[in-house]
Amino acid sequence: MSVKIIAPAICLLADGPASGAGVAVSGGRILATGALPELLAQYPEAMVEHWEHEVLMPGTVNAHNHSFQSLLRGIAADRPFLEWRDESLYKYSPKMRCRDIYTGALFAFAEMMKCGVTTVCDFFYLHNEGTAGDEAVIQAAHDLGIRLVLARTMYDWEGAPAGYVESIQDAYANTKRLMQKYPGGMTKVIPAPHSLHAATPEMVQAGASLAREFGTPFHIHVAEERFEVEQVKKQTGLTPLRFLDRLSVVNDAMKIIHGVWLDEEEIAMLGAQGGSLIYCPSSNMFLADGITNIPAYLRAGAPIALGSDGACGNNRISVLEEMRMVSILQKAKTCDALCVNYHDAYTMGTANGGRVLDEPIGQLLPDYYADFIGIDLRDLSMQPLSQGGQLLPNIVYSLQPTAIRHVVVNGRTVMHDGQFSLIDTAELLSRIKETMAYLEA
């Protein structure tokens, strides 16, 4: 068994920072963590890699992204939500070929990897060519070396572009086939009925059924915009989560995205029935959605993970940025400096990402995937560290991408000294330029 030991200046373990500690890795998994002399004694034949000026921490988990939207960043900025949707997503995405989808995914995943993301959940709904688009996203993740959960979107609202829409039968069959092909490891596929405004009740139930059959989570946008709440109430007489509960889909497999406009009773219901929230604070601000009541979700015991959302509605795709935003936005809303602290925010961007995606990621623990990053303690954004007590606050509130020197996924170094190991940045820039020339022609 080939073993590698990473020996950093500081190791950010599950129980806190530790100097003189390391991580032993083999076969894409963490074998052990702890004091470096003990690891060296336990694995005397191990290769040792010294990260002498770095803190080793779990990779961050981007629990909600739309990779193709990176190609549309800056288009239709500063518009109301429906105008933004129509003038960016609906205008350009129907033209996207599989090669464009691949380029968009490679672009999105590379940018977020530069910001310390090691796992991304891509909520993907461009089915212009059946499942070929899904495969293009999966190929991009493979080529870069990032871990991917593909939330394959099930969408049957006929007001959307035709390439988004599938019949319930086709959506079920296509999603099931991909779930069977990609059950886990570096790539896992899960069902994602889009939302109550873009998926019929029967489509939502079909997605929940697939999640039960395969033992996976399912993702769904819920109450992102006030118009959805009013629309659901008009059609059903109920608010969104109450209607989803009537459909018998509110359970521990349900991971709702945004949850901006749920009332406190709905939030309590979500927590009581085991559901989780994926929160995208920057996107909610950028699109003027509103501010999710995070303290209520915390009181309800609903796990909260963080997502960037798509890059044309954020417009950054960094989970470290979302850690900062969840804390300072909630402080501003509540006028309570203690409502979301830096430890809460860090956990949302790491361990809770693994919990919500149902993957052994986001913590440095034995048998977890060997997904972690190295942060240069000499970077100005990590200073000062005179007594060491500022380490976690600096990671959450001040760290800049310039500090990220190493990214390791599944035990393989995919970024070294800030440079990608598996792709060529110049070639990626050329692909982006070619794709944009085509889309804008």
N, C-alpha and C positions, 0 to 999 in steps of 0.2 A: 504494500500500500504506500503510495507516494504521498508524503505529508509536507505541507509548507506552513511555516510559522511566521506571522506578521508581527513585528516588534515595533510598535509606535512609541512616541513620547508619552502619550496618554491614551488609554483605551476607555471609551464611553460604554461601559458594561450596563447590563440591565439594572444593577443596583447602584450605579453611579460611576463617576470618573475614577480611574485607577492608573497611577504611574507604575512603571515597571511591570506592566501586564502585557499580554499578547493574545493572539487568536491562532489556533491550530486548525488547518483546513485540509480536507481531502475529498475528492470525488464530488466537488460542488457543494459540500456541506461543511458546517462548523463542527469539528470534532470536540474541541474543548476551548475554554477561555480561562484565564487566570494568571498567576504570577509567572513571569517568563522563566525563571530557573526551574519551576515545576514542570512547565511545558517541555523544556529542553530535556529534562530527565525522563519524561514520559515518552518523548519521541526523539531519541538521540540521533536518528538518521535523517531528521527533517531538514529541509532547506530553510534557511532563515532569511527573511527580507526585512531590512531595517528601514523604518519610516521615522527617522530620528527627530524630525522637527514637526511631526504631524500628530493630530488627534485622530484616532480611528473610531468612527461611529457608524451605526447602521445606515444603509442607503435610505433615502426618503422614498415614500410611496405616493405616487400621483394617482389617486383613486378615481379620478374622472377627467377625461380629456377627449377631444375630438380631433384626431391628428390632421385630417384633411384641412381643417380650418386654419392651420398655420399658413397655408398658401393665400389666405384671404385677409391676413392681418393688415390693419390700416385702411381697409376698404369699408366704407359706410360707418366710420367712427363718429361718435357723438350724435347718434340718431336714436329715437325711441325704438323699443325692442322690435316691434313688428316691421318698422322701416328697415332697421338693421338686418333683420332676417331676410326680408325680400330683396334687398339691394346687395347683399353679399352672398349668403348661403344659397338662396333660391335662384339667384342670377347666374352664379358661376359653377356651382357643384354639378348641375346636370351635364356640363361639358367634360367633366373629368373622366379621363380614361384610366385604365389600370396603372399605366406608367406614371400618371400624375398622382394617383392615390399613393403609389409606392414612394414617390418623391416627397409628397407631403408628410407621410409617416416618418420617413428617414429624417427629414428636416425637423419635425416636431420632437422626435425621440432623441435626436442628437442634441438639440438645444436644451432639453430638460436634463439630459445626462450631464451636460456641462454645469448644470445647477444642482447636481447631486442626486438625481432620481435614478434608482436602480430597478424599480418596477412601475409600470404604467398600466392603468386600466383604460383602454380606448373604447369609447362608446361609439360604435361605428354603424352608420346607416346609409352608405352609398352603395346601393345594390344595382347599379346601372347594368352590370354584367353578371348578375347572379352572385355566386360566392367567390368569383374571381377577385373582386375588390377586397374581400376579407383576407384572401390569401396574399394579396399584395401588401397589406398592413403587416401580416404575420411574417412575410419575407423581409420586410424592412427591419422589424425588430430583431430577427435572426441575424441579419447582416451587420447590424450595429452591435449586437450582443446585450440588449436590454431584455429584462423579463417582461412578458406581456400577458395581461388578462384581456382578452377581446370580449367586450360586452356587445354581443351581436344584437343589433337593434331590430325589434319586431314592430312594424309601422304599417298601418293601413288607413290613414286619413287621406282621402283623395284630394284634399286641397293642397297637398305637398307635391313637389316634383315627382314625376312618374318613377324615377329611379329609386326613390325612397320606399316606394309602396310595394307590398307583397300581400297576397291573400293569406289568410290565417293558415291554410293548409301548406302553402309554400314556405312561409316564414318558419313554421314548426319543423317542416322536413329539412330545410336548409340549415337551420340552427342546430337541430339534432345531429345532422351528419357532421358538422364541424365540431360539435361537442364530443362526439365519438372519436374523431380524428385527433383532437387536441385536448386530452383529458387533464393535463397538468405538466409540471416541470417548468421548462422555459416558456411554454405557451399553454394557456388554458382558455377555453371558450365557455362563456356563460350567457344565458338569455337576458335580454334587456328590452321588454316592452317599453316603448318610448315614453309615454305619458298618457294621462287621461284625455288630453286634447288631440293626440296623434295616434292612439291605439284604442280600438273598441274594447269594451269590457271582455269580450270573448278572446281578443288578442292578449290582453293582460293575463287572463286565466290560462291561456296556452303557455305563456312564458313562465308563469308560476308552476305549472304542471311539469315543464321540462326541468325546472330547478329541483322539484321534488324527486323526479325520476333519477336524476344524476347526482343528487346530493350536493348541489352547488347553491350559491347565492343567486338572486336575480336583482337587476338594477332597474330603476324607473325614476324619471323626473317627476317630482310631486310639488305642486304649489310654488313654482318658480316665480310666476307672475300673477298679479291680482286677477287678470282677465280669466285665467284658468279656474280660479276659485269661483268666480261669478258664473262662468260657463257651466261648470259641473253642478253648482247649486241650481241653476236654471233647468238643467236637463234631468237632474235626479232628485232634487230637493235636499241634497246632502252636501256637506263640504268634502273635499277630496279624500282625506284619510278615512272618514266615516263611510264613504262610498266604497273605497277599496276594502274596508273591513266587511261590508255587505257581500263583496265578491269572495270573501274568505281567503284573501291573499296577504293579510297583515300578519306576519310571523317572523321567525328568526332568520329566514332566508331573504327577507325583503330589505334592500338597501336603497333608501330614498335619496335622491339628489336634490339639493337646494333646500327644500322644506321651509321656504321663507315665510309663507302665509298660512301655516298651520296654527290653530289656536292652542292654548295651553292644555286643553282637554285632549286634543288629538295627539299632541306631543307625549302626554302621559300614557295614552293608549299605545303609541308606538313603542315606548320603552317597556311597558308592561308585557307586551306581546313579543318582545325580543328583537324588534327591528332596529336598524341603524341609520345614521345620517352620514352622507358625504357632502361636506360643506365647501363651497367655492366662494370665499369672501370677495376676492378681487373681481371676479366675474359679476357677482351680484351688484357690486358698486359700479363697475364700468357700464353695465346695461341698465342701471337705475331700477333694479328689481326690488330693492328693499334690504333690510337687515334681519337675518335669521335670529331667532331668540335662543342663542346658544346656552345661556344659563338655564333655561327651561329644559333643554335636552339633557344637560348635565344632571339636573335634579331628577329627571325621569330615568336616568340610568341607561340612556341610549348611547351606544358607542358612536363616536364622531371621528371620521377620517377626513382628510383634506384632498381637494382636487383643484386643478388649475382651470378647468373647463377649456374650451378651444381658444387658440391664440388670436382669433379675431374678435373675441369678446372678453379680453382680460387686460392687457395683451401680452403679458409675460406668462411663462409656463414653468415656474419654479415653486416647488413645495416649501422651500425655505422662506420664500416670499409670503406664501399663504400662512405659514406659522406666525410670522410677524403680524400679518393682517388680521388673523382671527383674534389675536389678543388685543391689539390697539383699537380695532373697530368696536369690539364689544365693550372695552373700557369707555370709549367715547359715547356709545349708545346708552350705557347704564349709569355713567358717572361713578363707576365702582372700579377702582384700580385693581381689585382682587378677583374680579369675576372670572377671568381667564388668565392664568399666570403662565410664565414661560415653560414650566414643566408640563402643564396641560397642553400647550401648543406643540411642544416637542413630541409628546406622546401621540397627539392626533396625526402628526406628519410621519410617524415611524411605526410604532407598535400597533396603533389602532388601524393603520392602513393594512397591515397583515391580518388583523382580526376581521376587518370588514370584507376583505377579499378572500378570506379563508385560506391563507397561504402562510407557511412558516417563514416569515420575513419581518423586517422592521425591528428586530432585536438581535443582540449578539448572544445567542444561546446555543448549547449543543444540539445538533441535529437540525438546526435552522439552516436555510440556504446561506451560503457564504456570499452575501450581498452587503458590501460596505464601502465607505468612502474615506479618503484621507484628506484632512483639512490642515493646511499649512499654518502653524501657530505664529509664524513670522509675518503673515499678511496683516496689513494695517487694520483691516476690519475686525481682526481677532484681538486687537490690543485695547486696553492693557490686560495683562494676566498676572499682576504682581503677586497676588496670593492664591491665584488659581480659582477663586470663587466666582469669577465672572465667566467661566467657560460656557456653561449652558445658556446664560443670558446673552452672551455675545453670539452664540450660534443662532439663537432665535431672533434677536433684534438687530444685529449689525453685520453678520457675515455676508460677504459679497462672493460671487462666483469665482473671482480671482484667487480665492483661498483654496479652492478645491483642486487638489493635485492628482489624486488617484481615485478611480472608480473600479470596483471589483464586483462582478456579477457571476454567480455560480462558481466562484473560485478563480475566475479568469480575469486578468487585468484588461479592462476594455478602454480605460483612459489612463495615461501615464504622463505626469508633468504637464497636465492640461491638454494633451494631444490624444486624439482617438487612436486606438490600436488597430481597428478592423476596417475603417473606412477612410477615404481621402476627402478632406474638407473642400479642397479646390474643385474636385469632381462633383461634390454635392452642390456647391454654389452654382456650378455650370448647369446642373440639372434643374435647379430652382429657376434660373434665368430662362431656360428653354421652356419650362412649363408655363411660366407667367406670360411669355410671349404668345404661346398658344391660347391660353385662357382669355387674354385681353384682345386677341385679334378680332 
